[in-house]
Amino acid sequence: MALKKVLIITYYWPPSGGGGVQRWLKFVKYLRLYRWEPVVYTPVNPEMPSVDESLLKEVPENVQVVKSKIFEPYTFYKVFTGKKPQEKIQTAFLSEKKQKISVLENVAVWIRGNLFIPDARKFWIRPSVKKLTAFLKEHPVDAIVTTGPPHSMHLIGMQLHQKLGIPWLADFRDPWTNIDFYEQLKLGKRADRKHHRLEKQVLTLAPAVTVVSPGMKKDFLRVTKRTYHVIPNGFDAEDLRLDKPVVPDPSRFVLAHIGSLTKTRNAENLWKVLNELTREFPEFARKLEIRNVGKIDVDAVESIRKYGLEKYLHRVDYLPHDQVIAEQNKAAVLLLFINRTPNAKLILTGKLFEYIASKRPVICIGPPDGDAARIVTETGCGTVFDFDETEKLKKQLLLLYRSFTERTEKQECREVERYERKNLTAQMAAVLDEITTKTR
């Protein structure tokens, strides 16, 4: 039986690194197992949050990747705000240096939020629709997928669906108007209305919508009542097969956080507890290491310094994805910080799934009734603590430390296979089968 074809429109693609690329890179890797041939459309010159050449080997052989140039206003933004051309634009308003926000920075944020709707990739919509309309006439596909953010990708898919009638699936890795930094965009009423209008339009017109968490489904149901398919992020079992086994160093009690530690993820209750433990237990202080792999906001650094923990902090700016897996296995404990924002309950970060696959103990700090907490609890891979909880957190850290030093730790994770990338790809393929069958 011939494979059906799906065009995947994504801003993030290797060698771009970071969390945004992983979801559809892995779906593309396994779609052929479920009778779908992927074709990828992506910019040739995107603003990459980081570069990870190791991800290129994940792209299956002979997958067609179509690229076109994108115009983004980031060059002007950098000149306008006095940034260097090579500086990366950080997401979620992460700032690594303490700086007074200038009038120009505030103006730039206002321009970004009010004029570039839905985002700074809006200038790629029209040329992409034109290019892909011609491409699809010559190279027909059975379905189109768009993945956002950036949500401009969805507007490309929506226009192609309206023009050509090709079934379209809109995949949301993060919310739109309920994303954690939405309030920081300094939106006027007109811009806010436009964001909400476009969000509703996409959610209404797309034949299928997939989301990564039950909380996001609940959030979108308030916008538009329809069917939403929850297909979470996951882990790739092939990534866990390291050339050499990696185990924690018994001389270092490493608490590792993988990914950007933004201002809203700053776990002050943890720093407070660690301050107490280092003062009360000299041996704990000698062995402690706080390792952050990824960008870290200046507010988090200052909070760590305030509690006298700076000497324990080991910062690793960025590692290729294959090395991140090794870092997880080296850790005594993995830290998962949920953004302390109004949408905290629906946040389900992708790294959680690789955490649980590593079988290392997880400490999750976030709402106990949130989506991330549910998975940590259901799989038995860790313990969840609310944002201001300290006494129980302190007891758990001591318990983990004693288990670590006595080498009696035993993590009883269960039912993690449901989050394996191959199984999740089967679910995504089933949704594509459904929307293409309906149109025949």
N, C-alpha and C positions, 0 to 999 in steps of 0.2 A: 504494500500500500504506500502510495506517494505521501511524503510529508507535506502538511499544510504549512504555509509561510506566515510569519508574524513580523511586522515592522515595529521595532522598539525604539521610541524616541526618548533619549536620555541625555541630560547635560553632563553627567558624571560618567566617565569611562576611562579605563586604563590608558596612559600611565597616571591618571589622576588617582590620588590616594584618599584616605579618609572613609568615614562610614557611608557616605552617600553612594559610593560606587558598588559596594558589596552586594546589595540585594539583587540587582538585575544582572550583574556579572555572574552570580551563581545560578540564577534562573536560566540565563543563556547557556551556561555550561551543561545543564541537564535537560533542556527542553527537547532535544532530539530523542531522548529516551521515551518521550510521550507523544511522538509523531508530530512535532512542531519544529520547523526550521527557522531559526531566528535571523533577522536582518537588523543591524543596528544603525541608527542615525544619531550622530553626535557632532559637536563643534570640533573644528580642527585646531582652534586656538582659544580654549576656555581659560578662565581665571581659576587655576587649580589651588585648592586649599593646601595641598601637599602633593608631592610626586612620589609614586611607588612603582618603579619599573618591574618589580617582582610580580605584579598583578597581570602583566601582559601574558605570562605563561598560562594564566587561567582561561584565556579566551580560546575556545575550541578551534581546532584546525578548520580552515576554509570557511569560517563564518564571515559573511560579507559585512563590512563596516563602511558605511557611506558618511562622508564628512563634508561640512561646508563651513566657510568662515563666518564668525559671529562678531558683530560690533557690540562692545560693552563700554559703558561710560567710565570704567574704573581708571583708565589713564587720566582722564580729566579730574576724577575724584581725588586721585593721589596728588596731582599737581595743585588742585584747589586747597587741599588740606595739608600740604607740605610733606607728604609721605614720599619715600623713595620709590622709583619705578619697580624695583624688585621685591618690595614688601608685599606680603600676602594679605588679602582682605579676609579677616576672620569672621566667621559666622557667629550668631548669637551675641554680638557686641562684646566679644572677648577682647580684653586689652592686657598685654603683657607688661606694660610700663605704666607707672603712675604718671598721669598727666592731667593737667587742667583742661577740661573740655572747652575748646575755643569757640568763638562765635561762628567761625568757618565750619567747624565740625558739626555744630548744631544746624547750620544752614544746609550742610551736605546731607545730614540725616533727613531733614525735612524734604529736600529735593528727592532723595531716594524713595521716601515713603509716599509722597504726594504726586510725583510726576512719573515715576517708573512703576507703573501698575500693570501686572501684579508684582513685577520685580525687574531688576536691571537687565534681564535677558529678553525683554519685550521686543527689542529691535530685531531679534532673530525670528520672530513669528512670521511676518509677511514673507521674507525671502525663503524661509523653510517651506511654507505652504506652497509657494510657487515652484520651488525645486522638487519637492516631493510629489506634487501633482503630476509633473512631467515624468518623474522617475517611476511612479506607480502605474502609469499608463503603459510603460515599457516593461516593467517588472511587477506584475500584479501580486498582491498578498491577500491572505484570507482575513487578517485582522491587524489592528494597530493597537499598540500599547504606549501610553505615556506615563512617565513616572516623575513625581514631584514631591518636594520642591526641587528646583524652581518651578512654580506653577505655570509659567509661560509655556512649558512643555504641553500642558493640558489644553491650552488654547490652540496650539498647532494641531493637536489631535482632533479637537472639536471641529475646527474648520475643515480638515480633511474628511472627517466623517460626514459633515453636512454637504460638502461638494461631491464626494465620490461614493457615499453610501457604504463605505467599508466599516464593518463592525469595529467598535473602539472600546478599549478597557482603560479606565483612568485609575492608576495605582498611586495611593497616597502613603508616602513613608512618614510624613509629618502632617499635622493639621495645617489649615490655611489661616483663617481669621482667628483661630484659637491657639496659634503657635506661641511659645512662651515669650518671644520678644516682640510680639505684635504691638503692644502698648508703647514700646520704645521707638516706634517709627514716626512718632509725632504727626499722626494723620489728622487732616482736617475732616470735616463732616462729609464733604463731597468724595474725598478719596476713600474714606471708610465705607461709604455706601457703594462705591464702585467695586471694592474688594469683595464685599458681601454679595453683590449682584453677580459678579463673575464666578464666585465660589458656587452659588446656587445654580447658575447656568450649567456649569460643568457637572455638578452632582445630579442635575435633572436630565441632561441630554445624553450622558454617557450610557451606552447599553449595559455596561458593567462597571462597578466601582469596587476596588479592593483596598483594604486598610490593614494596618499592622497590629491593631489592638482592639479589644472590645470597647474600651473607653473612647477611642476615636470613632467607632461605629455609633456609639451612643451620642457623641457630640454632633456628628453629621446628621443623625436622625432629627435633631432639633432644627436643622436647616432644611432638609428635604426628606420626606418619608419615602423610602424605597428599600430595595434589597442591597445590603452591603456584605461583601464576602471578607471575612477576617482571615488573612493569611499572614502570620507573623514573620519576622525575620528568624534566622536560625543559625545553625553551624554546619560546616562542611566536614564530614568525617575524614575526608582526604587531607584536610589541613592539619589534622591532629597527629598524623603519622610523621613524626620527626625522625631525622636520620639517626640521632642519638637520644636515648632517654634523658630527660631533664628532671631533676628533683630539687626541692628546696635545699639551700645551704643550711646545715644545722646550726651554724654560728650566727646566722642573721634571721631575725623574725621580720620578714618582709611583708608589709601591707602595701599591695600594689593597686593603683588606679590606672586603668587603661582608657585613654581618650582625653578630650578637652575637659579641663576642670574650670568651668566658667564661674562667674560671680554667683549665679543662682544655684550652683552645685556645691558651693562652699559649705562643708559639713562641720560647722563650728562645734556642735556637740561632741563630735569625734575628737577634735583637737583638744577640747577641754578634758575629756576622759584620758587621752593619752598623756596630757600634762600631769594629771594626778598619778597615773600609773608609773611614769618615769621618776616621779619624786618619791613614790612609796616603795618601789621595787628596783633597786640598783641593777640587778641582773637583767630585768626587762629593759631598762634604759641602755645597757651595754649592747643588747642584741637588736634593738628596734631599728628598722629602716622604713621610711615612708617613700615609696617609689611612684612617681607619676610619669607615665609614658604618654606624651602628648603636650599640647599647649596648656599653660596654666595661667589663669587670670591673676593680675596683681593683687586683687582683693583677697584671693585665697592665700597667696604668699604672705600677705600682711597678717592675715588671721593666724596662719601657722607660726609666724614670728611672734605674734602677741602671746601665744601660749608656750613660748620657749622651745619650739620644736624644729626650728630652721636647720639645726645641725643634723637632724635625722632625715631631712628631705633630700632625696636623690632625684634629680630631674633629667629625663630623657626626652628631648624635643620631639623626635618622631622616629619610628622604626618601620621597616617594611612589614607587611602583614605576616609573613612567615616567621619573622623574628618575634613578633608580638605573641604568637602562640607559645614560643619557648619562654617568654617572660612570664606568661600566666602560670606555666607549670613550675617556674622557679619560686613563685610567691607562696608564702605561708597562708595568706588570706587575700582574697580579692575584694576590692571596694567598689560598690555600685552606689553612686550618688544621683538621686532623682532631683531634677530642677525644682527649687522651692518657688513655684509659680502657681497661678490659679488653675492651670491645666495639669498639675502634677499627677493626678490619678490616671490619666490616659497615656502618660509617657512610658514607652516600652523601647528602650534603647537596644540597638542591635548587639552590642557587646555582651549583654546579659546571657545570650545563648551560647556564645563561645566560653563564657565563664562557667556555665553549668556543665558544658561538655568537657571542660578541663578537670572536673571533679575536685577542684580546690574549694575550700569553704568560702562562702560569700557573705559579706556583711552589706546589707542594703539599707540605706538611709533614705526614707521617703514615706509617703502615706501608706499605712498598713493595709488599707483597703484599695490600693491602686493596682493597676494591671501588672506592673513589675513585681510587686509584693506577692501577688497571687501565684505567679510562676515560681518565684523563689520558694514559696511555702509548699506548693503542690508537688514540686520535684524533690523537696527536702534537701536542696543544695545549699541552703544558707539560712540566715536569720534576718528579720526585718525590724528596724527601729524607726520610730517617728523622728521628725526633725529636731525636737527638743529633748528626746529621751536620753538619759545619761546613766542611771543606776544599772538598768538591765544591760545596756551596752557595755558598761565597764565589767560586769560579771562575765559576759560572753567573751570579751577579749581576753580576760584572765584564763577562762576555760580553754580557749583556743591556744593561748600561749603555753599552758601546762601540757596540753595534748601534743603540741609541737615539740617541746623540750623533752618530753617523756616518750616521744615517737609512738603515741597511742592513737593519733588522729585517724579517724575513719569516716569518710564522707559517704553517706548513704543516699546518693542521688537516684532517682527513679523516674521511669517513663520519659527520659529525655529524647528518645528516638523520634518522638512526634515532631521535634523541632529540627530534624536533620534536613539539609537542603534538598536532597532528592525527593523526600516525602512532600515537602512544601511545593516543589516544582510540579509534582503530580496534581496537587490541588489547583495551582495556577493554570495548568494545562486544561484541567476539567472546566474551569470558568471560560477559557477561550473556546473549548469545544461547544459549550452551551450557547454562547452568543453567535458562533458561526452556524450552528445547527438551526437556530431560530430564524436566520435570514435566508435560508434555502427554501 
